[in-house]
Amino acid sequence: MDHLGLTLLALFVVLFGLVSKRLETSPITAPMVFAGVGLALGPIGFGLIALDAESSILHTLAEVTLGLVLFADASTIDLKILRRNLSLPLRLLGVGLPLTIGLGALAAHWLFPALSLWQAALIGAILAPTDAALGQAVVTSEKVPARIRQALNVESGLNDGICLPFVMMFLALAAGGASHPGAYWAEYAAAQLILGPLAGVLVGRLGGRALGHAAKLGWINETFEQLSSVALALLAFCLAEMIGGNGFIAAFIGGLVFGNTASQAVCKRALTFAEAEGQLLGLLAFLAFGAASIAPALETAGPQAILYAVLSLTVLRMLPVSLSLAGSGLGLRSHLFLGWFGPRGLASILYVLLAVEDSGLPGKEEIYAVVMCTVLLSVLLHGLTAAPGAALMASDSSDHPPVDEMPYRSPFRG
């Protein structure tokens, strides 16, 4: 992005910031606005920003942003509440997620008969992970019961990393490079899902203790407390990747452990900066998405791609979630709420960029169009319904947990 692009980005951040408080309870969200700005400034608009959809810059930006956002979001989770309500995220991840991938693959194979089963499975895996940042009004609103929003937060934090081994395996099979036996993929997935959390626990625990100790001794100033949170997120991500683990899981687990290890005062000062940086990078990512990805996707997409996008956000997500929650004691409203608020965002963008970078992947244009259309629709629909959805849950007392489970103290609230 050139100086003009950066100037426009800075200008729109300031302009949106001036009315951000007024817009918090409105249907207008920052990702929606910045994706629209990117579209307007991109090739089919004024042509002021030129970005290649397959640029490595977009890949790196999405990767760094997602890691930082996962770390900051996880730091707000209270482990005491999570332990009492662990069954919900376990159901969503252990039952709902595999069903979503499988159902998504079957639907893609049905709607796109020219694609192989492995290409269809790749679409299902790319669009399975969720992005709570697109429904931020839901996961941060105290109107929503703590166990519901924490379940969504934990699900979105971990399903990115859990889906990556499936994405890589289906990508290899779809590209005709199925030279690795099943044992290879089992070892790969095990390393991703074991070494990633280990790196996150190590960085989060040691980082939280080190920052807390330095703050007590008066050795660290507020500036470096803030910078350290960003550094810890990157450290967890990079360490996991270096040892063969999953960086996204490491970033999430690192933030979770850090937020429950360091004192609330340290967390508040350190993570407020990380949250702001993550939001800034996220705005840049969605502006780049609007400028580089929307036009090519819409040019390629046919009626089947639009239909799949609608199904992906509704039936293909909501049915597996409802099945996973059977016997949980939650009412119909919570089933629908948890099923609907599964936005597709940065993880799906990142994974489809991984796919299109593989020049040997047949049908990559169609796969790209389907994924980007789904993300675009998610930015619009989940943004429009986040605030009303949170208010709707607040009006229903049937699914609220007992009083002793309700307190939820985010490090950002002091």
Secondary structure, 3 states (H helix, E strand, C coil): CCHHHHHHHHHHHHHHHHCHHHHCCCCCCHHHHHHHHHHHHCCCCCCCCCCCCCCHHHHHHHHHHHHHHHHHHHCCCCHHHHHHCCHHHHHHHHHHHHHHHHHHHHHHHHHCCCCCHHHHHHHHHHCCCCCHHHHHHHHCCCCCCHHHHHHHHHHHHHHHHHHHHHHHHHHHHHCCCCCCCHHHHHHHHHHHHHHHHHHHHHHHHHHHHHHHHHHHHCCCCHHHHHHHHHHHHHHHHHHHHHCCCCHHHHHHHHHHHHHCCCCHHHHHHHHHHHHHHHHHHHHHHHHHHHHHCHHHHHHHCCHHHHHHHHHHHCHHHHHHHHHHCCCCCCCHHHHHHHHHCCCCCHHHHHHHHHHHCCCCCCCHHHHHHHHHHHHHHHHHHHHHHHHHHHHHHHCCCCCCCCHHHCCCCCHHHC
